[in-house]
Amino acid sequence: MTQPSLTLGYVPGATPAKWARTWAQRHPDVPLRLCAVAAADAAADLRAGAVDVALLRLPTDTSGLAVIPLYQEVTVAVVPADHLLSAAVEITSADLDGEPILLPLDDVVAWAGAPGTTIDHRPETTQDAIELVAAGLGALIVPQSLARLYHRKDLTYRPIADAPTCSVALAFPEGPPSALVEQFTGIVRGRKPSSSRGPAQPAPKRTAREKTLAKQAARAAAGKVARTPGPVKRRQP
C-alpha cells in the first residue's frame, strides 16, 4: 500500500518552513514534500498534478484553481551598495526616473507604468538580473523576499513607498479538496487542531480541584432552587 503524502510547490522567495513544521507535528506519519517551482510554472504544475498545493504569486493565470490570498509583499529596488539611492531608508518611484531598469523574463511585479527606463536586454531569470545589477547595468524592481533570497554583499535594496505590493496566495485545484489538502489549508489559515475541520482531539481531563469546584457549584445551585419560594396561595373568604 502506497504511503499517503502531500506535495507543496512554492515559488522563489516563498517560505513554507513554519507550515511544514506544524504539519510534521500534526501529521508525523504523512510526509510533506516541498518542491521548488518557477513562478511562471506554479499554476500549470498544479493543473497538471505535479504538486497538490502551491504557494504562488499573483497575478497569474489561476483558471481551474481555488485561490486563498495570504499576504502582501513590499516592493523594493535592488541597487549596488554604493548607489546614490542607498543613502535613503525608503524611496519613491520618482527617485527611479531615468534610472536603467532590468526586467527579467520571469518578472513578478505587476506595475503598469513602472518608473525608470527598461533596458532592451531581458535576462532569463531574476537571479540572472541580480548579477547584472552587481555589474552596474541597472536597478531591479522585485518583491522584498526575492531581494533577500538573492542578497549579495555588494548589493542593497530599498522599499519603494508608492509601488504596488506583490500578492502571495495558496492555490489548489478546484473542486472538493482532498482530506490532506483540507488539513494543510487549515494550518495555513491558522486553524487549531481542535477545530471541527481538523482532526478530533480528546477533551482535556479536569483536575481534582476543578472537579471539587464543579461539585460545590452544583450543590449551591441545587440549594438555591430548593430555597426559592413558590407562588403565594390566596385564602378563600
Residue pairs with C-beta under 8 A, 6 or more apart in sequence:
3 30
3 31
4 30
4 180
5 30
5 31
5 32
5 33
6 23
6 30
6 31
6 32
6 33
6 52
6 53
6 180
6 181
6 184
7 32
7 33
7 35
7 50
7 51
7 52
7 53
8 16
8 19
8 20
8 32
8 33
8 34
8 35
8 51
8 52
8 53
8 54
8 55
8 184
9 35
9 36
9 37
9 42
9 45
9 46
9 50
9 51
9 53
9 54
9 55
9 56
10 16
10 34
10 35
10 36
10 37
10 54
10 55
11 36
11 37
11 38
11 39
11 42
11 54
11 55
11 56
11 57
11 108
12 36
12 38
12 39
12 126
12 146
12 149
13 73
13 143
13 145
13 146
13 148
13 149
14 55
14 56
14 57
14 145
14 168
15 145
16 34
16 55
19 184
19 187
19 188
20 32
20 34
22 187
23 30
23 32
23 183
23 184
23 187
24 32
26 183
26 187
26 193
26 198
26 199
27 180
27 183
30 180
32 184
35 50
35 51
37 45
37 50
37 51
37 54
38 106
39 56
39 57
39 60
39 106
39 108
40 60
40 106
42 51
42 54
42 55
42 56
42 57
42 60
42 171
43 54
43 56
43 60
43 61
43 62
43 65
43 171
45 51
45 54
46 53
46 54
46 65
46 171
46 172
46 173
47 64
47 65
47 173
49 173
52 172
52 178
52 180
52 181
53 170
53 171
53 172
53 181
53 184
53 185
54 170
54 171
54 172
55 70
55 168
55 169
55 170
56 168
56 169
56 171
57 108
57 143
57 166
57 167
57 168
57 169
58 67
58 69
58 167
58 168
58 169
59 110
59 167
62 171
64 173
64 174
65 171
65 172
65 173
65 174
66 171
66 172
66 173
66 174
66 175
66 177
67 169
67 170
67 171
68 169
68 170
68 171
68 185
68 188
68 189
69 167
69 168
69 169
70 168
70 169
70 170
70 188
71 167
71 168
72 165
72 166
72 167
72 168
73 143
73 144
73 145
73 165
73 166
73 167
73 168
74 143
74 144
74 159
74 165
74 166
75 109
75 111
75 141
75 142
75 143
75 144
75 159
75 160
75 163
75 164
75 165
75 166
76 141
76 142
76 143
76 144
76 147
76 157
76 158
76 159
76 160
77 85
77 91
77 96
77 139
77 140
77 141
77 157
77 158
77 160
78 130
78 133
78 139
78 140
78 141
78 142
78 147
78 155
78 156
78 157
79 85
79 86
79 133
79 139
79 155
79 156
79 157
79 158
80 86
80 133
80 134
80 136
80 154
80 155
80 156
81 153
81 154
81 155
81 156
83 139
83 156
85 91
85 95
85 96
85 139
85 158
86 156
86 158
88 95
88 158
89 158
90 158
90 159
90 160
90 161
91 158
91 159
91 160
91 161
92 160
92 161
92 162
93 114
93 115
93 160
93 162
93 163
94 115
96 115
96 116
96 139
96 141
96 160
97 115
97 116
98 116
98 117
99 115
99 116
99 117
99 138
99 139
100 116
100 117
100 119
100 137
100 138
100 139
101 114
101 115
101 116
101 117
101 118
101 119
101 138
101 139
101 140
101 141
102 118
102 119
102 122
102 123
102 129
102 132
102 133
102 137
102 138
102 139
102 140
103 118
103 119
103 122
103 129
104 122
104 123
104 124
104 125
104 126
104 128
104 129
104 140
105 122
105 123
105 124
105 125
106 124
106 125
106 126
107 126
108 126
108 142
108 143
108 146
108 166
109 141
109 142
109 143
109 163
109 164
109 166
110 164
110 166
111 141
111 163
111 164
114 141
116 138
116 139
116 141
119 137
119 138
123 129
123 131
123 132
126 140
126 142
126 146
126 150
127 150
129 140
130 140
130 150
130 152
130 155
132 138
132 140
133 139
133 140
133 155
134 152
134 154
134 155
141 160
141 163
142 157
143 166
144 157
144 159
147 157
170 185
170 188
172 181
172 185
177 185
182 197
183 198
183 199
186 195
186 197
186 198
191 197
191 198
192 198
193 199
193 201
194 201
206 214
